[in-house]
Amino acid sequence: MANEFRNVYQLAAVVVHAGDAHSGHFATYRRGHQNSRWYYTSDVEIREVTVDEVLQSTAYMLFYEKTSSMHGAF
C-alpha cells in the first residue's frame, strides 16, 4: 500500500444564530490562543465557556484550522 499524507483539522470556531429567518443575532464560540479554552463572543458579551456548551450549540457555520499532515494510512 502506498504511503499517504492526510490533513488533520481542529475545530476553531462555531457561528450560531438566535432568532428566525427574517431577524435575529449571530454570535460565535471560538477557541482561545491556548487551544484549551473556548469563548462565547457577541456584540455585547465575551465570556469563557465549557467545551460542552460549544458542542451542544446549534451550529450555523463551522470553521476549522489545519493543524498538521499525518503520514500513513488510517
WONOR-V731286 format. One record per backbone hydrogen bond with DSSP energy under -1.0 kcal/mol. NH is the residue of the N-H (numbers start at 1). CO is the residue of the C=O. If there is no record, write none. Layout:
nh = {NH/NH}
co = {CO/CO}
This chain:
nh = {6/8/10/12/13/14/15/16/18/20/25/27/28/29/30/31/32/35/39/40/41/42/47/49/54/55/56/57/60/61/63/65/67/68/70/72}
co = {70/68/65/63/63/29/61/27/25/23/18/16/41/14/39/12/37/32/30/47/28/45/40/38/50/51/52/54/15/15/13/10/8/8/6/4}
